């Protein structure tokens, strides 16, 4: 909602219709109206009350509700549970969203005895994974009544949502850590399970027939605990009074905590139901019969402009980075071509023979003579005398050079021992006896 727009906030309770004009985060002076419903729950009585409301606002705010395409004022409506049908929808892994979820909701409603006709609107909240979901039915006759009411005011219908869900969203879990919230309406008490901000469903409800029902909430809470053992772990019960007639008139039992509405944009002189309408006028309720997507506000537009600015900056950064990358690639290609090795020369057969002879000579010059002499020196316990040493290098680079020894010993056993001794000496690789 734009801060300069005017909203007509209407709360249709069990016995009264309350309304007020909300503008610039405050109520417009002398715009609060409260009209009784002659027969609670009856469509004809509701339409009569809405007709009186139209006449009053048309006379008092003729400039605001003037004939204009689209209307100059938008209307948001909150409905008490009396005007809605709802149930807790069991989790179905095959019906998570879309048409499958809609069919699952309609089948469950039909099984519970809630028959749907053409024009009825069914809304199901997202909920948590593997947890029940709350499903709400907006009856066709109710929607037609509200549409006629909006048309007579020449306004635009922006939202139709349950009052109980708006109260839950407004209160949240700021007052205590209890996930159970009790709503005390004009004629009804309802207990809601709210484990988080996206999941909530009705636990139980009961009508209030008079002052003698002061202990009805305690009885209802005990009944819920007996039916669901998980509720026994909840130490406190949040209680929100939706009408002034119940505020201060009922004593909280042990374990009950009274919830107060946030002070921002609230007026203590108003009924709590109308305060909830003002506090939730900018919230998007998933179970809304009309509004399914959030409208852009100033904050959203500023965020959009910021995102566009960041996107433009990123585009310029990408263009600059691409230019630098192309320049670096060009210079790298130039250096690569300059450092590329020249092709190997083509050698003739005579050149290859000369190179091989040079390699053989180099290997002979690099022969570790002193190391070899130490390696072939026989130990004292082996009676062998070395007579001559001959070195035969390999002709190719991968040939193993040979070392030929001429030695004498008194017995063949001594010569065999010496041969085994040579096989284990470094840098010799192997040794074998040719003759003795």
Legacy VTK file of the C-alpha trace (Angstrom):
# vtk DataFile Version 3.0
C-alpha trace
ASCII
DATASET POLYDATA
POINTS 436 float
0.000 0.000 0.000
1.273 3.454 -0.869
1.609 5.704 2.166
-0.647 8.292 0.482
-3.464 5.858 -0.311
-6.654 5.623 1.705
-7.863 2.245 2.900
-11.292 1.445 4.199
-10.699 -1.315 6.743
-13.800 -3.381 7.492
-14.049 -6.069 10.178
-17.127 -8.280 9.994
-17.533 -9.934 13.368
-20.206 -12.207 14.727
-22.521 -9.426 15.909
-21.063 -6.170 14.592
-19.490 -4.631 11.515
-16.683 -2.204 12.360
-14.929 0.046 9.866
-12.528 2.934 9.661
-10.443 4.818 7.111
-6.712 4.242 7.367
-4.323 6.741 5.816
-0.639 7.473 6.364
-0.324 4.873 9.138
-3.099 6.422 11.217
-6.871 6.404 11.495
-8.731 9.292 9.886
-10.613 11.368 12.420
-14.332 10.655 12.802
-14.135 7.722 10.352
-14.695 4.923 12.875
-18.096 3.280 12.457
-19.725 0.363 14.323
-23.001 -1.162 13.116
-24.816 -4.080 14.732
-25.851 -7.163 12.766
-29.495 -7.805 13.612
-29.280 -11.580 13.163
-25.726 -12.905 13.598
-24.705 -15.321 10.870
-27.509 -14.371 8.482
-26.629 -13.107 4.990
-29.621 -10.739 4.827
-28.718 -9.142 8.156
-25.102 -8.708 7.032
-26.182 -7.029 3.810
-28.433 -4.646 5.734
-25.552 -3.684 8.017
-23.261 -3.137 5.026
-25.939 -1.014 3.344
-26.093 1.222 6.434
-22.302 1.431 6.361
-22.357 2.514 2.695
-24.934 5.227 3.388
-22.932 6.603 6.288
-19.622 6.742 4.419
-21.203 8.086 1.219
-22.708 10.964 3.175
-19.644 11.714 5.289
-16.885 11.147 2.717
-18.492 11.944 -0.631
-15.185 13.150 -2.130
-13.348 10.016 -1.132
-15.965 7.605 -2.487
-16.666 9.309 -5.791
-17.494 7.552 -9.028
-14.248 6.790 -10.733
-12.989 3.806 -12.647
-11.133 1.546 -10.252
-12.289 3.551 -7.251
-10.372 6.198 -5.330
-10.286 4.130 -2.127
-9.329 0.515 -1.578
-11.092 -1.822 0.811
-9.659 -4.602 2.974
-12.083 -6.884 4.790
-11.485 -9.233 7.734
-14.047 -11.948 8.487
-14.785 -13.702 11.764
-14.908 -17.507 11.822
-18.725 -17.395 11.789
-18.697 -16.445 8.099
-16.133 -19.047 7.026
-15.823 -22.801 6.767
-12.424 -24.291 7.534
-10.644 -27.416 8.610
-7.193 -28.847 9.220
-6.064 -30.500 5.986
-4.002 -33.677 6.591
-0.621 -33.922 4.911
-0.609 -35.675 1.548
2.794 -36.195 -0.160
1.033 -36.480 -3.533
-0.816 -33.187 -3.122
1.743 -30.557 -2.221
0.750 -27.715 -4.552
-1.233 -26.777 -7.647
-4.268 -28.676 -8.862
-3.386 -31.774 -6.824
-3.534 -29.743 -3.591
-6.821 -28.105 -4.654
-8.388 -31.495 -5.400
-7.128 -32.895 -2.075
-8.646 -29.927 -0.237
-12.010 -30.274 -1.949
-12.157 -34.032 -1.298
-11.287 -33.547 2.373
-13.889 -30.792 2.743
-16.534 -32.983 1.118
-15.648 -35.881 3.417
-16.075 -33.549 6.406
-19.565 -32.574 5.241
-18.625 -29.174 3.801
-20.281 -29.233 0.384
-18.912 -26.803 -2.185
-20.870 -25.071 -4.941
-19.833 -23.038 -7.961
-18.356 -19.739 -6.890
-16.958 -20.939 -3.575
-13.283 -20.060 -3.135
-10.953 -22.464 -1.324
-7.593 -21.284 0.017
-4.917 -23.533 1.571
-1.849 -22.245 3.378
1.627 -23.511 2.514
2.379 -24.906 5.970
5.380 -26.943 7.028
6.611 -30.168 5.463
4.665 -33.220 6.661
2.425 -31.017 8.866
-1.339 -30.385 8.537
-2.478 -27.287 6.647
-5.364 -24.946 7.316
-7.948 -24.747 4.523
-10.586 -21.977 4.351
-13.768 -21.826 2.264
-15.219 -18.463 1.224
-18.847 -19.039 0.304
-20.116 -17.659 -2.998
-23.053 -15.816 -1.413
-20.668 -14.064 1.013
-18.327 -12.999 -1.779
-21.265 -11.698 -3.816
-22.509 -9.698 -0.821
-19.090 -8.152 -0.281
-18.698 -7.429 -4.005
-22.000 -5.533 -4.055
-20.942 -3.607 -0.955
-17.685 -2.525 -2.613
-19.441 -1.641 -5.854
-21.905 0.652 -4.034
-18.924 2.537 -2.584
-17.278 2.858 -6.039
-14.093 1.466 -4.483
-11.672 -1.362 -5.255
-11.725 -4.602 -3.274
-8.157 -5.393 -2.311
-8.369 -8.142 0.297
-10.719 -10.569 2.040
-9.021 -12.553 4.794
-9.878 -14.373 8.051
-9.745 -12.217 11.165
-8.201 -15.039 13.191
-5.288 -15.470 10.767
-4.718 -11.685 10.705
-4.627 -11.702 14.529
-2.110 -14.556 14.527
0.111 -12.710 12.035
-0.171 -9.501 14.059
0.663 -11.039 17.423
3.251 -13.511 16.139
5.250 -15.139 18.947
6.431 -11.954 20.624
4.523 -12.367 23.867
5.753 -15.802 24.928
7.248 -18.971 23.605
3.927 -20.827 23.587
2.788 -22.068 20.161
-0.908 -22.108 21.196
-2.997 -18.939 20.938
-6.546 -18.572 22.267
-8.760 -16.016 20.493
-11.767 -14.783 22.484
-14.297 -13.362 20.007
-17.721 -11.810 20.531
-19.461 -15.181 20.646
-16.697 -17.783 20.305
-13.435 -19.042 21.804
-10.966 -20.745 19.478
-7.604 -22.387 20.141
-4.963 -22.152 17.387
-1.719 -24.066 17.091
1.008 -21.802 15.657
4.411 -23.590 15.621
5.879 -20.950 13.275
4.928 -17.955 11.126
3.850 -20.057 8.138
1.909 -22.857 9.820
-1.236 -22.577 11.962
-4.474 -24.498 12.263
-7.470 -24.682 14.550
-7.302 -27.060 17.529
-10.785 -26.528 18.929
-13.537 -23.939 19.217
-16.707 -23.462 21.232
-19.513 -20.872 21.284
-19.921 -18.453 24.179
-23.514 -18.112 25.303
-23.105 -15.675 28.171
-21.153 -14.641 31.266
-21.504 -18.148 32.681
-18.948 -19.317 30.105
-16.071 -17.691 31.976
-14.459 -21.092 32.524
-15.053 -22.238 28.947
-11.457 -21.562 27.903
-10.076 -23.698 30.732
-12.432 -26.544 29.838
-11.537 -26.275 26.146
-7.792 -26.274 26.864
-8.073 -29.345 29.111
-10.071 -31.124 26.402
-7.376 -30.381 23.818
-4.656 -31.699 26.150
-6.564 -34.923 26.735
-7.058 -35.402 22.998
-3.472 -34.547 21.988
-0.763 -35.615 24.489
1.783 -33.376 22.746
0.004 -30.349 24.191
0.903 -31.442 27.726
4.442 -30.191 27.111
3.167 -26.632 26.565
3.403 -24.737 29.835
1.693 -21.493 28.833
-1.363 -20.546 26.808
-1.494 -17.168 25.041
-4.884 -15.431 25.235
-5.921 -12.548 22.966
-9.200 -10.729 23.641
-10.762 -9.576 20.340
-13.486 -7.460 21.942
-13.396 -4.862 24.690
-16.321 -6.423 26.513
-14.117 -9.358 27.505
-11.008 -7.379 28.413
-10.513 -7.368 32.168
-13.761 -9.280 32.796
-12.193 -12.723 32.803
-9.561 -13.943 35.237
-6.685 -15.853 33.672
-6.105 -19.288 35.100
-2.662 -20.530 35.988
-0.532 -20.969 32.876
-2.465 -18.409 30.805
-0.745 -15.272 29.530
-2.719 -12.318 28.207
-1.436 -11.007 24.876
-1.369 -7.294 24.142
-1.360 -5.894 20.634
1.748 -4.008 19.497
1.626 -0.314 20.283
2.641 0.823 16.827
-0.283 2.284 14.878
-2.745 1.033 17.479
-5.413 3.124 19.182
-6.465 2.033 22.660
-9.883 3.634 22.178
-10.728 1.208 19.358
-11.965 -2.332 19.570
-9.074 -4.843 19.274
-10.551 -6.261 16.044
-10.228 -2.876 14.344
-6.735 -2.434 15.782
-5.766 -5.761 14.201
-7.114 -4.511 10.868
-4.851 -1.452 11.069
-1.808 -3.421 12.225
-2.199 -6.007 9.448
-3.219 -3.709 6.582
0.173 -4.076 4.906
0.554 -7.805 5.513
-0.007 -10.352 2.774
-2.095 -13.205 4.164
-1.706 -16.420 2.207
-5.325 -17.433 2.820
-6.583 -14.171 1.286
-9.519 -14.725 -1.075
-8.564 -11.791 -3.323
-4.953 -10.798 -2.944
-2.439 -13.476 -3.897
0.749 -11.488 -4.484
2.294 -8.566 -2.576
1.797 -5.116 -4.013
4.909 -3.022 -4.599
5.562 -0.468 -1.896
8.156 2.248 -1.441
10.594 -0.184 0.153
10.116 -2.706 -2.642
10.636 -0.026 -5.307
13.783 1.210 -3.575
15.061 -2.350 -3.431
14.249 -2.755 -7.138
16.126 0.449 -8.015
19.073 -0.725 -5.926
19.081 -4.093 -7.690
18.956 -2.381 -11.093
21.861 -0.132 -10.105
23.891 -3.123 -8.958
23.051 -4.953 -12.204
24.210 -1.974 -14.322
27.417 -1.704 -12.281
28.051 -5.431 -12.706
27.514 -5.119 -16.479
30.081 -2.319 -16.721
32.470 -4.331 -14.562
31.990 -7.351 -16.829
32.645 -5.249 -19.953
35.806 -3.809 -18.404
36.968 -7.248 -17.277
36.354 -8.648 -20.779
38.441 -5.851 -22.304
41.299 -6.439 -19.860
41.077 -10.176 -20.472
41.291 -9.672 -24.247
44.349 -7.409 -23.843
46.088 -9.912 -21.563
45.285 -12.735 -23.966
46.773 -10.808 -26.893
49.997 -10.101 -25.005
50.215 -13.696 -23.791
49.801 -14.975 -27.353
52.636 -12.689 -28.517
54.946 -13.944 -25.763
53.995 -17.555 -26.447
54.869 -17.234 -30.104
58.216 -15.613 -29.203
59.065 -18.337 -26.677
57.913 -21.209 -28.866
60.882 -23.677 -29.355
62.491 -23.997 -32.748
61.991 -27.277 -34.624
64.579 -30.024 -33.941
67.395 -30.253 -36.539
67.462 -33.132 -39.002
70.622 -35.263 -38.465
72.293 -37.389 -41.113
73.444 -40.970 -40.511
77.113 -39.901 -40.276
76.179 -37.183 -37.747
74.313 -39.734 -35.633
77.330 -42.089 -35.620
79.625 -39.271 -34.538
77.189 -38.260 -31.792
77.016 -41.853 -30.554
80.817 -42.115 -30.469
81.035 -38.865 -28.517
78.451 -40.146 -26.023
80.468 -43.346 -25.528
83.629 -41.335 -24.913
81.797 -39.123 -22.430
80.530 -42.151 -20.534
84.065 -43.540 -20.385
85.375 -40.245 -19.060
82.602 -40.143 -16.458
83.426 -43.684 -15.239
83.722 -43.733 -11.391
87.053 -45.603 -11.297
87.805 -45.169 -7.600
84.300 -46.338 -6.619
84.599 -49.413 -8.855
88.039 -50.327 -7.460
86.700 -50.128 -3.942
83.686 -52.221 -4.920
85.741 -55.086 -6.420
88.336 -55.203 -3.617
87.896 -58.702 -2.066
87.562 -58.946 1.715
90.248 -60.616 3.859
88.266 -63.824 4.405
88.027 -64.541 0.641
91.318 -65.714 -0.881
91.098 -64.179 -4.323
93.763 -62.223 -6.220
92.650 -59.775 -8.979
94.897 -60.072 -12.028
93.175 -57.611 -14.448
90.238 -55.237 -14.945
88.627 -54.458 -18.317
85.774 -51.955 -18.915
83.406 -52.409 -21.887
80.898 -49.481 -22.202
77.561 -49.945 -24.023
77.284 -48.795 -27.602
73.904 -47.179 -27.022
72.634 -44.873 -24.323
70.368 -47.570 -22.872
73.043 -50.342 -22.851
74.430 -51.425 -19.466
78.283 -51.171 -19.391
80.235 -54.311 -18.499
83.166 -54.760 -16.130
85.315 -57.836 -16.822
87.609 -59.099 -14.064
90.440 -61.643 -14.284
91.247 -63.214 -10.898
92.652 -66.395 -9.379
91.798 -68.417 -6.269
92.979 -71.716 -4.810
89.534 -73.316 -4.989
86.313 -72.955 -6.950
84.432 -72.409 -3.676
86.461 -69.271 -2.984
85.756 -67.964 -6.492
82.014 -68.607 -6.081
82.047 -66.731 -2.780
83.775 -63.791 -4.454
81.226 -63.786 -7.290
78.369 -63.609 -4.748
80.236 -60.821 -2.946
80.454 -58.767 -6.168
76.717 -59.171 -6.886
75.831 -57.244 -3.719
78.319 -54.401 -4.122
77.339 -50.918 -5.326
77.397 -49.594 -8.017
77.550 -53.082 -9.531
74.185 -54.433 -10.691
74.950 -58.120 -11.039
77.916 -60.513 -11.256
78.348 -63.969 -12.747
81.300 -66.377 -13.121
82.306 -67.124 -16.719
85.133 -69.651 -16.099
87.551 -70.871 -13.428
LINES 1 437
436 0 1 2 3 4 5 6 7 8 9 10 11 12 13 14 15 16 17 18 19 20 21 22 23 24 25 26 27 28 29 30 31 32 33 34 35 36 37 38 39 40 41 42 43 44 45 46 47 48 49 50 51 52 53 54 55 56 57 58 59 60 61 62 63 64 65 66 67 68 69 70 71 72 73 74 75 76 77 78 79 80 81 82 83 84 85 86 87 88 89 90 91 92 93 94 95 96 97 98 99 100 101 102 103 104 105 106 107 108 109 110 111 112 113 114 115 116 117 118 119 120 121 122 123 124 125 126 127 128 129 130 131 132 133 134 135 136 137 138 139 140 141 142 143 144 145 146 147 148 149 150 151 152 153 154 155 156 157 158 159 160 161 162 163 164 165 166 167 168 169 170 171 172 173 174 175 176 177 178 179 180 181 182 183 184 185 186 187 188 189 190 191 192 193 194 195 196 197 198 199 200 201 202 203 204 205 206 207 208 209 210 211 212 213 214 215 216 217 218 219 220 221 222 223 224 225 226 227 228 229 230 231 232 233 234 235 236 237 238 239 240 241 242 243 244 245 246 247 248 249 250 251 252 253 254 255 256 257 258 259 260 261 262 263 264 265 266 267 268 269 270 271 272 273 274 275 276 277 278 279 280 281 282 283 284 285 286 287 288 289 290 291 292 293 294 295 296 297 298 299 300 301 302 303 304 305 306 307 308 309 310 311 312 313 314 315 316 317 318 319 320 321 322 323 324 325 326 327 328 329 330 331 332 333 334 335 336 337 338 339 340 341 342 343 344 345 346 347 348 349 350 351 352 353 354 355 356 357 358 359 360 361 362 363 364 365 366 367 368 369 370 371 372 373 374 375 376 377 378 379 380 381 382 383 384 385 386 387 388 389 390 391 392 393 394 395 396 397 398 399 400 401 402 403 404 405 406 407 408 409 410 411 412 413 414 415 416 417 418 419 420 421 422 423 424 425 426 427 428 429 430 431 432 433 434 435
